Amino acid sequence: MRKIYQISVSLFLCLIIEEKIPVIFHLKNKISYSSLIVYQMETEKQILFLGE
């Protein structure tokens, strides 16, 4: 459970950092950013599963 919490925090930090990255890097990171969102959705599913 603690590991999932750490993953959530690191994803949240990535989202904050993403906002501060210049536009030049934004397009380059868009693919990895999309995969981050997918990864976050998967993590949330795991949290819901563990919560039951």
Contacts in CASP RR format, 6 or more apart in sequence:
PFRMAT RR
TARGET T0000
AUTHOR 0000-0000-0000
METHOD contacts of the structure
MODEL  1
MRKIYQISVSLFLCLIIEEKIPVIFHLKNKISYSSLIVYQMETEKQILFL
GE
1 50 0 8 1.000
4 43 0 8 1.000
4 46 0 8 1.000
4 47 0 8 1.000
4 50 0 8 1.000
7 43 0 8 1.000
8 40 0 8 1.000
8 43 0 8 1.000
8 47 0 8 1.000
11 36 0 8 1.000
11 39 0 8 1.000
11 40 0 8 1.000
11 43 0 8 1.000
14 36 0 8 1.000
15 36 0 8 1.000
18 26 0 8 1.000
18 29 0 8 1.000
18 33 0 8 1.000
21 29 0 8 1.000
END
